[in-house]
Amino acid sequence: MKCYICGGKADMETTTDLPICHSCAEEKGYVVCTEIGKVIAKGNFNCDYVCSDCYVKDEIRRQRK
């Protein structure tokens, strides 16, 4: 997979299913969610580590159904 931003080797996917590398995710200020294993594709996302209340996790769960 190639990073959708720089074209380098992508290490993971964003919540919008785009491949991205660690350095581009860090540069954009994205957060890696360890619960869903993806990069949250929102620059203003703030994780409070209460996964049962996380709208991103619920959104991903709905998309998989």
N, CA, C and O atoms as a Tripos MOL2 file, in Angstrom:
@<TRIPOS>MOLECULE
protein
  260   259    65     0     0
PROTEIN
NO_CHARGES

@<TRIPOS>ATOM
      1 N           0.8480   -1.1920    0.0000 N.3       1 MET1
      2 CA          0.0000    0.0000    0.0000 C.3       1 MET1
      3 C           0.8860    1.2440    0.0000 C.2       1 MET1
      4 O           1.9620    1.2650    0.5970 O.2       1 MET1
      5 N           0.4040    2.2730   -0.6820 N.am      2 LYS2
      6 CA          1.1150    3.5460   -0.7160 C.3       2 LYS2
      7 C           0.3160    4.5980    0.0440 C.2       2 LYS2
      8 O          -0.9100    4.6580   -0.0510 O.2       2 LYS2
      9 N           1.0250    5.4120    0.7890 N.am      3 CYS3
     10 CA          0.4060    6.5030    1.5390 C.3       3 CYS3
     11 C          -0.2970    7.4480    0.5630 C.2       3 CYS3
     12 O           0.2760    7.8560   -0.4470 O.2       3 CYS3
     13 N          -1.5360    7.7830    0.8790 N.am      4 TYR4
     14 CA         -2.3000    8.6570   -0.0130 C.3       4 TYR4
     15 C          -1.7850   10.0940   -0.0220 C.2       4 TYR4
     16 O          -2.1760   10.8810   -0.8840 O.2       4 TYR4
     17 N          -0.9240   10.4430    0.9130 N.am      5 ILE5
     18 CA         -0.3870   11.8060    0.9770 C.3       5 ILE5
     19 C           0.9780   11.9040    0.2990 C.2       5 ILE5
     20 O           1.1680   12.7200   -0.6030 O.2       5 ILE5
     21 N           1.9280   11.0720    0.7310 N.am      6 CYS6
     22 CA          3.3010   11.2000    0.2250 C.3       6 CYS6
     23 C           3.6880   10.1390   -0.7900 C.2       6 CYS6
     24 O           4.6970   10.2880   -1.4790 O.2       6 CYS6
     25 N           2.9070    9.0700   -0.9000 N.am      7 GLY7
     26 CA          3.2250    8.0060   -1.8390 C.3       7 GLY7
     27 C           4.2120    6.9810   -1.3010 C.2       7 GLY7
     28 O           4.5480    6.0160   -1.9890 O.2       7 GLY7
     29 N           4.6790    7.1870   -0.0690 N.am      8 GLY8
     30 CA          5.5930    6.2320    0.5580 C.3       8 GLY8
     31 C           4.8360    5.0030    1.0460 C.2       8 GLY8
     32 O           3.6330    4.8740    0.8170 O.2       8 GLY8
     33 N           5.5450    4.1000    1.7210 N.am      9 LYS9
     34 CA          4.9390    2.8740    2.2260 C.3       9 LYS9
     35 C           3.9590    3.2080    3.3600 C.2       9 LYS9
     36 O           4.3310    3.8280    4.3570 O.2       9 LYS9
     37 N           2.7220    2.7910    3.1880 N.am     10 ALA10
     38 CA          1.6980    3.0440    4.2000 C.3      10 ALA10
     39 C           1.7510    1.9600    5.2640 C.2      10 ALA10
     40 O           1.8820    0.7760    4.9530 O.2      10 ALA10
     41 N           1.6490    2.3720    6.5150 N.am     11 ASP11
     42 CA          1.7090    1.4430    7.6350 C.3      11 ASP11
     43 C           0.3310    1.0340    8.1300 C.2      11 ASP11
     44 O           0.1870    0.0020    8.7860 O.2      11 ASP11
     45 N          -0.6810    1.8360    7.8210 N.am     12 MET12
     46 CA         -2.0250    1.5780    8.3450 C.3      12 MET12
     47 C          -3.0500    2.2970    7.4910 C.2      12 MET12
     48 O          -2.7030    2.9240    6.4900 O.2      12 MET12
     49 N          -4.3140    2.2070    7.8850 N.am     13 GLU13
     50 CA         -5.3910    2.8810    7.1710 C.3      13 GLU13
     51 C          -6.0350    3.9220    8.0760 C.2      13 GLU13
     52 O          -5.9640    3.8450    9.3030 O.2      13 GLU13
     53 N          -6.6640    4.8970    7.4280 N.am     14 THR14
     54 CA         -7.4270    5.8890    8.1820 C.3      14 THR14
     55 C          -8.8450    5.3730    8.3710 C.2      14 THR14
     56 O          -9.2130    4.3420    7.8090 O.2      14 THR14
     57 N          -9.6370    6.0820    9.1530 N.am     15 THR15
     58 CA        -11.0350    5.7030    9.3500 C.3      15 THR15
     59 C         -11.8450    5.8970    8.0790 C.2      15 THR15
     60 O         -12.9840    5.4360    7.9940 O.2      15 THR15
     61 N         -11.2690    6.5780    7.0830 N.am     16 THR16
     62 CA        -11.9280    6.7140    5.7870 C.3      16 THR16
     63 C         -11.3520    5.7070    4.7920 C.2      16 THR16
     64 O         -11.5380    5.8460    3.5830 O.2      16 THR16
     65 N         -10.6450    4.6840    5.3100 N.am     17 ASP17
     66 CA        -10.0700    3.5750    4.5370 C.3      17 ASP17
     67 C          -8.9970    3.9770    3.5340 C.2      17 ASP17
     68 O          -8.7880    3.2790    2.5420 O.2      17 ASP17
     69 N          -8.3190    5.0840    3.7760 N.am     18 LEU18
     70 CA         -7.2020    5.4920    2.9390 C.3      18 LEU18
     71 C          -5.8990    5.0300    3.5870 C.2      18 LEU18
     72 O          -5.7510    5.1560    4.8030 O.2      18 LEU18
     73 N          -4.9540    4.5010    2.8160 N.am     19 PRO19
     74 CA         -3.6650    4.1020    3.3860 C.3      19 PRO19
     75 C          -2.8380    5.3320    3.7560 C.2      19 PRO19
     76 O          -2.8360    6.3300    3.0360 O.2      19 PRO19
     77 N          -2.1390    5.2460    4.8840 N.am     20 ILE20
     78 CA         -1.3390    6.3830    5.3560 C.3      20 ILE20
     79 C          -0.1180    5.8650    6.1110 C.2      20 ILE20
     80 O          -0.1650    4.8010    6.7280 O.2      20 ILE20
     81 N           0.9750    6.6270    6.0580 N.am     21 CYS21
     82 CA          2.1790    6.2590    6.8090 C.3      21 CYS21
     83 C           2.1820    6.9950    8.1520 C.2      21 CYS21
     84 O           1.4550    7.9690    8.3440 O.2      21 CYS21
     85 N           3.0120    6.5090    9.0730 N.am     22 HIS22
     86 CA          3.0850    7.1120   10.4110 C.3      22 HIS22
     87 C           3.4900    8.5780   10.3610 C.2      22 HIS22
     88 O           2.9220    9.4050   11.0740 O.2      22 HIS22
     89 N           4.4690    8.9050    9.5220 N.am     23 SER23
     90 CA          4.9700   10.2780    9.5060 C.3      23 SER23
     91 C           3.9230   11.2620    8.9860 C.2      23 SER23
     92 O           3.8060   12.3670    9.5170 O.2      23 SER23
     93 N           3.1670   10.8870    7.9690 N.am     24 CYS24
     94 CA          2.1160   11.7830    7.4610 C.3      24 CYS24
     95 C           0.9730   11.9130    8.4720 C.2      24 CYS24
     96 O           0.4060   12.9930    8.6380 O.2      24 CYS24
     97 N           0.6420   10.8200    9.1390 N.am     25 ALA25
     98 CA         -0.4060   10.8760   10.1570 C.3      25 ALA25
     99 C           0.0090   11.8140   11.2890 C.2      25 ALA25
    100 O          -0.7880   12.6190   11.7700 O.2      25 ALA25
    101 N           1.2620   11.6970   11.7000 N.am     26 GLU26
    102 CA          1.7800   12.5540   12.7680 C.3      26 GLU26
    103 C           1.8250   14.0140   12.3160 C.2      26 GLU26
    104 O           1.4620   14.9120   13.0760 O.2      26 GLU26
    105 N           2.2670   14.2490   11.0890 N.am     27 GLU27
    106 CA          2.3670   15.6090   10.5490 C.3      27 GLU27
    107 C           0.9980   16.2870   10.4780 C.2      27 GLU27
    108 O           0.8860   17.4860   10.7350 O.2      27 GLU27
    109 N          -0.0350   15.5320   10.1330 N.am     28 LYS28
    110 CA         -1.3860   16.0860   10.0430 C.3      28 LYS28
    111 C          -2.0560   16.1970   11.4150 C.2      28 LYS28
    112 O          -3.1250   16.7970   11.5320 O.2      28 LYS28
    113 N          -1.4370   15.6240   12.4550 N.am     29 GLY29
    114 CA         -2.0150   15.6820   13.7890 C.3      29 GLY29
    115 C          -3.0740   14.6280   14.0320 C.2      29 GLY29
    116 O          -3.8690   14.7460   14.9640 O.2      29 GLY29
    117 N          -3.0920   13.5790   13.1850 N.am     30 TYR30
    118 CA         -4.0630   12.5060   13.3530 C.3      30 TYR30
    119 C          -3.6880   11.6250   14.5390 C.2      30 TYR30
    120 O          -2.5190   11.5340   14.9130 O.2      30 TYR30
    121 N          -4.6790   10.9860   15.1170 N.am     31 VAL31
    122 CA         -4.5050   10.1210   16.2730 C.3      31 VAL31
    123 C          -4.6860    8.6750   15.8420 C.2      31 VAL31
    124 O          -5.6030    8.3660   15.0800 O.2      31 VAL31
    125 N          -3.8190    7.7830   16.3210 N.am     32 VAL32
    126 CA         -3.9780    6.3600   16.0510 C.3      32 VAL32
    127 C          -4.8290    5.7640   17.1610 C.2      32 VAL32
    128 O          -4.4730    5.8380   18.3380 O.2      32 VAL32
    129 N          -5.9520    5.1740   16.7810 N.am     33 CYS33
    130 CA         -6.8220    4.5320   17.7690 C.3      33 CYS33
    131 C          -6.4080    3.0770   17.9220 C.2      33 CYS33
    132 O          -6.5010    2.3010   16.9710 O.2      33 CYS33
    133 N          -5.9610    2.7100   19.0900 N.am     34 THR34
    134 CA         -5.5450    1.3290   19.3220 C.3      34 THR34
    135 C          -6.7380    0.3890   19.4160 C.2      34 THR34
    136 O          -6.5820   -0.8180   19.2310 O.2      34 THR34
    137 N          -7.9000    0.9030   19.6950 N.am     35 GLU35
    138 CA         -9.1070    0.0770   19.8110 C.3      35 GLU35
    139 C          -9.5610   -0.4420   18.4490 C.2      35 GLU35
    140 O          -9.8830   -1.6230   18.3140 O.2      35 GLU35
    141 N          -9.5910    0.4310   17.4360 N.am     36 ILE36
    142 CA        -10.0420    0.0020   16.1090 C.3      36 ILE36
    143 C          -8.8820   -0.2390   15.1510 C.2      36 ILE36
    144 O          -9.0840   -0.7510   14.0500 O.2      36 ILE36
    145 N          -7.6690    0.1260   15.5590 N.am     37 GLY37
    146 CA         -6.4870   -0.1230   14.7470 C.3      37 GLY37
    147 C          -6.3820    0.7440   13.5110 C.2      37 GLY37
    148 O          -5.7670    0.3420   12.5240 O.2      37 GLY37
    149 N          -6.9670    1.9140   13.5480 N.am     38 LYS38
    150 CA         -6.9060    2.8300   12.4120 C.3      38 LYS38
    151 C          -6.5360    4.2280   12.8830 C.2      38 LYS38
    152 O          -6.5830    4.5390   14.0730 O.2      38 LYS38
    153 N          -6.1670    5.0620   11.9140 N.am     39 VAL39
    154 CA         -5.8540    6.4610   12.1830 C.3      39 VAL39
    155 C          -7.1540    7.2500   12.0740 C.2      39 VAL39
    156 O          -7.8510    7.1630   11.0630 O.2      39 VAL39
    157 N          -7.4780    8.0110   13.0980 N.am     40 ILE40
    158 CA         -8.6790    8.8410   13.0730 C.3      40 ILE40
    159 C          -8.4350    9.9900   12.1110 C.2      40 ILE40
    160 O          -7.5560   10.8200   12.3430 O.2      40 ILE40
    161 N          -9.2030   10.0420   11.0380 N.am     41 ALA41
    162 CA         -8.9800   11.0340    9.9850 C.3      41 ALA41
    163 C          -9.6730   12.3620   10.3080 C.2      41 ALA41
    164 O         -10.4490   12.8860    9.5090 O.2      41 ALA41
    165 N          -9.3770   12.8840   11.4840 N.am     42 LYS42
    166 CA         -9.8830   14.1890   11.8880 C.3      42 LYS42
    167 C          -8.7710   14.8600   12.6830 C.2      42 LYS42
    168 O          -8.2960   14.3240   13.6850 O.2      42 LYS42
    169 N          -8.3690   16.0210   12.2320 N.am     43 GLY43
    170 CA         -7.2720   16.7260   12.8940 C.3      43 GLY43
    171 C          -7.6210   17.2180   14.2850 C.2      43 GLY43
    172 O          -6.7360   17.3840   15.1250 O.2      43 GLY43
    173 N          -8.9080   17.4550   14.5400 N.am     44 ASN44
    174 CA         -9.3180   18.0010   15.8420 C.3      44 ASN44
    175 C          -9.8470   16.9230   16.7860 C.2      44 ASN44
    176 O         -10.4520   17.2470   17.8080 O.2      44 ASN44
    177 N          -9.6290   15.6460   16.4620 N.am     45 PHE45
    178 CA        -10.1100   14.5560   17.3140 C.3      45 PHE45
    179 C          -9.3220   14.5190   18.6160 C.2      45 PHE45
    180 O          -8.0960   14.6260   18.6110 O.2      45 PHE45
    181 N         -10.0200   14.3680   19.7150 N.am     46 ASN46
    182 CA         -9.3840   14.2890   21.0270 C.3      46 ASN46
    183 C          -9.8800   13.0350   21.7290 C.2      46 ASN46
    184 O         -11.0570   12.9350   22.0760 O.2      46 ASN46
    185 N          -8.9860   12.0840   21.9370 N.am     47 CYS47
    186 CA         -9.3690   10.8100   22.5500 C.3      47 CYS47
    187 C          -9.3790   10.9310   24.0740 C.2      47 CYS47
    188 O          -8.4180   11.4010   24.6830 O.2      47 CYS47
    189 N         -10.4880   10.4970   24.6720 N.am     48 ASP48
    190 CA        -10.5590   10.4830   26.1360 C.3      48 ASP48
    191 C         -10.4140    9.0650   26.6860 C.2      48 ASP48
    192 O         -10.5620    8.8400   27.8870 O.2      48 ASP48
    193 N         -10.1220    8.1010   25.7900 N.am     49 TYR49
    194 CA         -9.8890    6.7040   26.1480 C.3      49 TYR49
    195 C         -11.0880    6.0380   26.8130 C.2      49 TYR49
    196 O         -10.9230    5.0880   27.5790 O.2      49 TYR49
    197 N         -12.2870    6.5270   26.5300 N.am     50 VAL50
    198 CA        -13.5130    5.8840   26.9930 C.3      50 VAL50
    199 C         -14.1750    5.2850   25.7490 C.2      50 VAL50
    200 O         -15.0860    5.8740   25.1680 O.2      50 VAL50
    201 N         -13.7040    4.1180   25.3610 N.am     51 CYS51
    202 CA        -14.1140    3.5350   24.0790 C.3      51 CYS51
    203 C         -15.6070    3.2300   24.0090 C.2      51 CYS51
    204 O         -16.1810    3.2450   22.9200 O.2      51 CYS51
    205 N         -16.2320    2.9610   25.1140 N.am     52 SER52
    206 CA        -17.6630    2.6660   25.0680 C.3      52 SER52
    207 C         -18.4790    3.8870   24.6650 C.2      52 SER52
    208 O         -19.6190    3.7470   24.2220 O.2      52 SER52
    209 N         -17.9130    5.0830   24.8110 N.am     53 ASP53
    210 CA        -18.5910    6.3200   24.4250 C.3      53 ASP53
    211 C         -18.0910    6.8860   23.1020 C.2      53 ASP53
    212 O         -18.5160    7.9690   22.6970 O.2      53 ASP53
    213 N         -17.1950    6.1720   22.4200 N.am     54 CYS54
    214 CA        -16.5250    6.7450   21.2460 C.3      54 CYS54
    215 C         -17.4190    6.6900   20.0080 C.2      54 CYS54
    216 O         -17.8430    5.6150   19.5850 O.2      54 CYS54
    217 N         -17.6970    7.8520   19.4390 N.am     55 TYR55
    218 CA        -18.5320    7.9070   18.2380 C.3      55 TYR55
    219 C         -17.8010    7.3210   17.0350 C.2      55 TYR55
    220 O         -18.4500    6.7910   16.1340 O.2      55 TYR55
    221 N         -16.4810    7.3980   16.9910 N.am     56 VAL56
    222 CA        -15.7250    6.8510   15.8710 C.3      56 VAL56
    223 C         -15.8260    5.3300   15.8690 C.2      56 VAL56
    224 O         -16.0430    4.7220   14.8210 O.2      56 VAL56
    225 N         -15.6730    4.7240   17.0230 N.am     57 LYS57
    226 CA        -15.7860    3.2630   17.1220 C.3      57 LYS57
    227 C         -17.1870    2.8190   16.7160 C.2      57 LYS57
    228 O         -17.3350    1.8350   15.9920 O.2      57 LYS57
    229 N         -18.2020    3.5210   17.1660 N.am     58 ASP58
    230 CA        -19.5800    3.1760   16.8000 C.3      58 ASP58
    231 C         -19.8140    3.3320   15.3050 C.2      58 ASP58
    232 O         -20.5140    2.5230   14.6960 O.2      58 ASP58
    233 N         -19.2300    4.3700   14.7130 N.am     59 GLU59
    234 CA        -19.3880    4.6040   13.2760 C.3      59 GLU59
    235 C         -18.7370    3.4820   12.4650 C.2      59 GLU59
    236 O         -19.3190    3.0050   11.4900 O.2      59 GLU59
    237 N         -17.5420    3.0640   12.8590 N.am     60 ILE60
    238 CA        -16.8470    1.9630   12.1820 C.3      60 ILE60
    239 C         -17.6610    0.6780   12.3290 C.2      60 ILE60
    240 O         -17.7890   -0.0840   11.3700 O.2      60 ILE60
    241 N         -18.2050    0.4350   13.5000 N.am     61 ARG61
    242 CA        -19.0090   -0.7590   13.7490 C.3      61 ARG61
    243 C         -20.2470   -0.7790   12.8420 C.2      61 ARG61
    244 O         -20.6110   -1.8310   12.3170 O.2      61 ARG61
    245 N         -20.8920    0.3760   12.6580 N.am     62 ARG62
    246 CA        -22.0700    0.4640   11.7880 C.3      62 ARG62
    247 C         -21.7110    0.1990   10.3280 C.2      62 ARG62
    248 O         -22.4880   -0.4200    9.6010 O.2      62 ARG62
    249 N         -20.5360    0.6640    9.8940 N.am     63 GLN63
    250 CA        -20.1120    0.4940    8.5110 C.3      63 GLN63
    251 C         -19.8260   -0.9660    8.1940 C.2      63 GLN63
    252 O         -19.9940   -1.3880    7.0500 O.2      63 GLN63
    253 N         -19.4030   -1.7390    9.1720 N.am     64 ARG64
    254 CA        -19.0610   -3.1430    8.9550 C.3      64 ARG64
    255 C         -20.2940   -4.0430    8.8450 C.2      64 ARG64
    256 O         -20.1850   -5.1830    8.3910 O.2      64 ARG64
    257 N         -21.4440   -3.5550    9.2470 N.am     65 LYS65
    258 CA        -22.6680   -4.3730    9.1990 C.3      65 LYS65
    259 C         -23.2390   -4.4520    7.8150 C.2      65 LYS65
    260 O         -24.2640   -5.1000    7.6070 O.2      65 LYS65
@<TRIPOS>BOND
     1     1     2 1
     2     2     3 1
     3     3     4 2
     4     3     5 am
     5     5     6 1
     6     6     7 1
     7     7     8 2
     8     7     9 am
     9     9    10 1
    10    10    11 1
    11    11    12 2
    12    11    13 am
    13    13    14 1
    14    14    15 1
    15    15    16 2
    16    15    17 am
    17    17    18 1
    18    18    19 1
    19    19    20 2
    20    19    21 am
    21    21    22 1
    22    22    23 1
    23    23    24 2
    24    23    25 am
    25    25    26 1
    26    26    27 1
    27    27    28 2
    28    27    29 am
    29    29    30 1
    30    30    31 1
    31    31    32 2
    32    31    33 am
    33    33    34 1
    34    34    35 1
    35    35    36 2
    36    35    37 am
    37    37    38 1
    38    38    39 1
    39    39    40 2
    40    39    41 am
    41    41    42 1
    42    42    43 1
    43    43    44 2
    44    43    45 am
    45    45    46 1
    46    46    47 1
    47    47    48 2
    48    47    49 am
    49    49    50 1
    50    50    51 1
    51    51    52 2
    52    51    53 am
    53    53    54 1
    54    54    55 1
    55    55    56 2
    56    55    57 am
    57    57    58 1
    58    58    59 1
    59    59    60 2
    60    59    61 am
    61    61    62 1
    62    62    63 1
    63    63    64 2
    64    63    65 am
    65    65    66 1
    66    66    67 1
    67    67    68 2
    68    67    69 am
    69    69    70 1
    70    70    71 1
    71    71    72 2
    72    71    73 am
    73    73    74 1
    74    74    75 1
    75    75    76 2
    76    75    77 am
    77    77    78 1
    78    78    79 1
    79    79    80 2
    80    79    81 am
    81    81    82 1
    82    82    83 1
    83    83    84 2
    84    83    85 am
    85    85    86 1
    86    86    87 1
    87    87    88 2
    88    87    89 am
    89    89    90 1
    90    90    91 1
    91    91    92 2
    92    91    93 am
    93    93    94 1
    94    94    95 1
    95    95    96 2
    96    95    97 am
    97    97    98 1
    98    98    99 1
    99    99   100 2
   100    99   101 am
   101   101   102 1
   102   102   103 1
   103   103   104 2
   104   103   105 am
   105   105   106 1
   106   106   107 1
   107   107   108 2
   108   107   109 am
   109   109   110 1
   110   110   111 1
   111   111   112 2
   112   111   113 am
   113   113   114 1
   114   114   115 1
   115   115   116 2
   116   115   117 am
   117   117   118 1
   118   118   119 1
   119   119   120 2
   120   119   121 am
   121   121   122 1
   122   122   123 1
   123   123   124 2
   124   123   125 am
   125   125   126 1
   126   126   127 1
   127   127   128 2
   128   127   129 am
   129   129   130 1
   130   130   131 1
   131   131   132 2
   132   131   133 am
   133   133   134 1
   134   134   135 1
   135   135   136 2
   136   135   137 am
   137   137   138 1
   138   138   139 1
   139   139   140 2
   140   139   141 am
   141   141   142 1
   142   142   143 1
   143   143   144 2
   144   143   145 am
   145   145   146 1
   146   146   147 1
   147   147   148 2
   148   147   149 am
   149   149   150 1
   150   150   151 1
   151   151   152 2
   152   151   153 am
   153   153   154 1
   154   154   155 1
   155   155   156 2
   156   155   157 am
   157   157   158 1
   158   158   159 1
   159   159   160 2
   160   159   161 am
   161   161   162 1
   162   162   163 1
   163   163   164 2
   164   163   165 am
   165   165   166 1
   166   166   167 1
   167   167   168 2
   168   167   169 am
   169   169   170 1
   170   170   171 1
   171   171   172 2
   172   171   173 am
   173   173   174 1
   174   174   175 1
   175   175   176 2
   176   175   177 am
   177   177   178 1
   178   178   179 1
   179   179   180 2
   180   179   181 am
   181   181   182 1
   182   182   183 1
   183   183   184 2
   184   183   185 am
   185   185   186 1
   186   186   187 1
   187   187   188 2
   188   187   189 am
   189   189   190 1
   190   190   191 1
   191   191   192 2
   192   191   193 am
   193   193   194 1
   194   194   195 1
   195   195   196 2
   196   195   197 am
   197   197   198 1
   198   198   199 1
   199   199   200 2
   200   199   201 am
   201   201   202 1
   202   202   203 1
   203   203   204 2
   204   203   205 am
   205   205   206 1
   206   206   207 1
   207   207   208 2
   208   207   209 am
   209   209   210 1
   210   210   211 1
   211   211   212 2
   212   211   213 am
   213   213   214 1
   214   214   215 1
   215   215   216 2
   216   215   217 am
   217   217   218 1
   218   218   219 1
   219   219   220 2
   220   219   221 am
   221   221   222 1
   222   222   223 1
   223   223   224 2
   224   223   225 am
   225   225   226 1
   226   226   227 1
   227   227   228 2
   228   227   229 am
   229   229   230 1
   230   230   231 1
   231   231   232 2
   232   231   233 am
   233   233   234 1
   234   234   235 1
   235   235   236 2
   236   235   237 am
   237   237   238 1
   238   238   239 1
   239   239   240 2
   240   239   241 am
   241   241   242 1
   242   242   243 1
   243   243   244 2
   244   243   245 am
   245   245   246 1
   246   246   247 1
   247   247   248 2
   248   247   249 am
   249   249   250 1
   250   250   251 1
   251   251   252 2
   252   251   253 am
   253   253   254 1
   254   254   255 1
   255   255   256 2
   256   255   257 am
   257   257   258 1
   258   258   259 1
   259   259   260 2
@<TRIPOS>SUBSTRUCTURE
     1 MET1         2 RESIDUE 1 A MET
     2 LYS2         6 RESIDUE 1 A LYS
     3 CYS3        10 RESIDUE 1 A CYS
     4 TYR4        14 RESIDUE 1 A TYR
     5 ILE5        18 RESIDUE 1 A ILE
     6 CYS6        22 RESIDUE 1 A CYS
     7 GLY7        26 RESIDUE 1 A GLY
     8 GLY8        30 RESIDUE 1 A GLY
     9 LYS9        34 RESIDUE 1 A LYS
    10 ALA10       38 RESIDUE 1 A ALA
    11 ASP11       42 RESIDUE 1 A ASP
    12 MET12       46 RESIDUE 1 A MET
    13 GLU13       50 RESIDUE 1 A GLU
    14 THR14       54 RESIDUE 1 A THR
    15 THR15       58 RESIDUE 1 A THR
    16 THR16       62 RESIDUE 1 A THR
    17 ASP17       66 RESIDUE 1 A ASP
    18 LEU18       70 RESIDUE 1 A LEU
    19 PRO19       74 RESIDUE 1 A PRO
    20 ILE20       78 RESIDUE 1 A ILE
    21 CYS21       82 RESIDUE 1 A CYS
    22 HIS22       86 RESIDUE 1 A HIS
    23 SER23       90 RESIDUE 1 A SER
    24 CYS24       94 RESIDUE 1 A CYS
    25 ALA25       98 RESIDUE 1 A ALA
    26 GLU26      102 RESIDUE 1 A GLU
    27 GLU27      106 RESIDUE 1 A GLU
    28 LYS28      110 RESIDUE 1 A LYS
    29 GLY29      114 RESIDUE 1 A GLY
    30 TYR30      118 RESIDUE 1 A TYR
    31 VAL31      122 RESIDUE 1 A VAL
    32 VAL32      126 RESIDUE 1 A VAL
    33 CYS33      130 RESIDUE 1 A CYS
    34 THR34      134 RESIDUE 1 A THR
    35 GLU35      138 RESIDUE 1 A GLU
    36 ILE36      142 RESIDUE 1 A ILE
    37 GLY37      146 RESIDUE 1 A GLY
    38 LYS38      150 RESIDUE 1 A LYS
    39 VAL39      154 RESIDUE 1 A VAL
    40 ILE40      158 RESIDUE 1 A ILE
    41 ALA41      162 RESIDUE 1 A ALA
    42 LYS42      166 RESIDUE 1 A LYS
    43 GLY43      170 RESIDUE 1 A GLY
    44 ASN44      174 RESIDUE 1 A ASN
    45 PHE45      178 RESIDUE 1 A PHE
    46 ASN46      182 RESIDUE 1 A ASN
    47 CYS47      186 RESIDUE 1 A CYS
    48 ASP48      190 RESIDUE 1 A ASP
    49 TYR49      194 RESIDUE 1 A TYR
    50 VAL50      198 RESIDUE 1 A VAL
    51 CYS51      202 RESIDUE 1 A CYS
    52 SER52      206 RESIDUE 1 A SER
    53 ASP53      210 RESIDUE 1 A ASP
    54 CYS54      214 RESIDUE 1 A CYS
    55 TYR55      218 RESIDUE 1 A TYR
    56 VAL56      222 RESIDUE 1 A VAL
    57 LYS57      226 RESIDUE 1 A LYS
    58 ASP58      230 RESIDUE 1 A ASP
    59 GLU59      234 RESIDUE 1 A GLU
    60 ILE60      238 RESIDUE 1 A ILE
    61 ARG61      242 RESIDUE 1 A ARG
    62 ARG62      246 RESIDUE 1 A ARG
    63 GLN63      250 RESIDUE 1 A GLN
    64 ARG64      254 RESIDUE 1 A ARG
    65 LYS65      258 RESIDUE 1 A LYS
